[in-house]
Amino acid sequence: MVEELSGHPAESRKLQVYYDGSCPLCSAEVSHYKAQRGAEDIEFLDVSRSETNPGPDLTPRDAMRRFHVRESDGSLLSGAAAFAAIWHRLPRWHWAARLAALPGGTQVMEMGYRAFLPIRPMLSKAAGALGAKAENTRK
């Protein structure tokens, strides 16, 4: 049996979402996900907080640079595959999970995600200017 970092069996662990709570855009997106039916089966972990430990296979720096989730079996997903894992658990987002499951769907979404990453800081500032608030204002 695979053990969770805290020592609990992996089967009992929720999907873990690692996100940058110091980013207004990321915080707004995660806030939206948290409000969805099905979010009770997801644990949202703000990696901008020094006390958050994403595990031995993911550094806090890498977790801040790219979106990651950890499946209940302990496997780590990032980018488009990570988003698809969330969408699969949120009933209102099943349509997006189905798109990602189409042949080549996740690969196309990953290309879009990689194009987004360099402009994320600019979009985050714009989101902040439009009223989005970071969850963690101290780094």
C-alpha positions in Angstrom: 0.0 0.0 0.0 1.3 3.4 -1.0 1.6 5.8 2.0 0.8 9.4 1.9 3.3 12.0 3.1 1.4 12.3 6.4 1.3 8.5 6.8 -2.3 7.9 5.9 -3.1 5.3 3.2 -3.1 6.8 -0.3 -6.6 5.5 -1.0 -8.0 7.9 1.6 -6.2 11.0 0.2 -8.0 13.6 -1.8 -6.7 15.1 -5.0 -4.2 17.7 -3.9 -3.9 20.9 -5.9 -0.8 23.0 -5.6 -1.3 26.6 -6.5 0.4 30.0 -6.2 -1.7 31.9 -3.6 0.4 35.0 -4.1 -1.0 35.3 -7.6 -4.3 37.1 -7.9 -5.2 35.3 -11.1 -4.4 31.9 -9.6 -6.2 32.7 -6.4 -9.3 33.8 -8.4 -9.3 30.5 -10.4 -8.8 28.3 -7.3 -11.6 30.3 -5.5 -13.9 29.4 -8.4 -13.0 25.7 -8.1 -13.4 25.7 -4.3 -17.0 27.0 -4.8 -18.0 24.1 -7.1 -19.9 21.0 -6.1 -17.3 18.2 -5.9 -14.6 20.5 -4.4 -15.0 18.8 -1.0 -13.0 15.9 -2.6 -10.1 18.2 -3.4 -7.4 19.6 -1.1 -6.1 23.0 -2.2 -2.6 23.8 -1.0 -1.0 27.3 -1.4 2.6 26.7 -2.2 3.4 30.4 -1.7 3.2 29.7 2.0 6.5 28.5 3.5 4.7 25.9 5.6 3.3 24.1 2.6 5.4 21.0 1.6 4.4 19.6 -1.8 6.5 16.5 -1.2 9.9 15.1 -2.1 9.3 14.9 -5.8 8.1 18.6 -6.2 10.1 21.6 -5.0 8.1 24.6 -3.8 9.9 26.6 -6.6 8.7 24.2 -9.3 5.2 24.2 -7.8 5.1 28.0 -8.0 6.2 28.0 -11.7 3.8 25.5 -13.0 0.4 24.1 -12.0 0.5 20.7 -10.3 -1.9 18.2 -8.7 -1.2 14.9 -6.9 -3.6 12.1 -7.6 -4.9 9.9 -4.7 -2.4 7.2 -5.8 0.4 9.7 -5.2 1.2 10.3 -8.9 2.0 13.9 -9.8 0.5 15.7 -12.8 1.2 19.1 -14.1 -0.1 21.6 -16.7 -3.1 20.6 -18.8 -3.2 17.1 -17.3 -3.4 18.7 -13.9 -6.3 20.9 -14.9 -8.1 17.9 -16.5 -7.8 15.9 -13.2 -9.6 18.8 -11.4 -12.2 19.1 -14.1 -12.9 15.4 -13.9 -13.9 15.8 -10.2 -16.1 18.9 -10.6 -19.5 18.0 -12.2 -19.9 21.5 -13.8 -16.5 21.0 -15.5 -17.0 17.5 -16.9 -17.4 19.0 -20.4 -13.8 20.3 -20.2 -12.6 16.9 -18.9 -14.3 15.2 -21.9 -12.5 17.6 -24.3 -9.2 16.9 -22.6 -9.9 13.1 -23.0 -10.3 13.3 -26.7 -7.4 12.0 -28.8 -4.8 14.8 -28.7 -6.9 16.9 -26.4 -4.5 17.2 -23.5 -1.6 17.8 -25.8 -3.4 20.7 -27.5 -4.3 22.1 -24.1 -0.7 21.7 -22.9 0.5 23.8 -25.9 -1.9 26.5 -24.9 -0.8 26.3 -21.2 2.9 26.6 -22.2 2.0 29.7 -24.3 0.2 31.1 -21.3 3.0 30.6 -18.8 5.3 33.5 -20.0 2.4 36.0 -19.9 1.0 34.8 -16.6 2.8 37.5 -14.6 1.3 40.2 -16.8 -2.2 38.6 -16.7 -1.9 38.3 -12.9 -1.2 42.0 -12.6 -4.1 42.8 -14.8 -6.4 40.6 -12.7 -5.2 42.4 -9.6 -5.9 45.8 -11.3 -9.4 44.5 -12.0 -10.0 43.6 -8.4 -8.8 40.0 -8.0 -7.0 39.5 -4.7 -4.2 37.2 -3.9 -4.9 34.8 -1.0 -1.4 35.2 0.4 0.0 38.7 0.2 3.2 37.8 2.0 5.9 35.8 0.3 
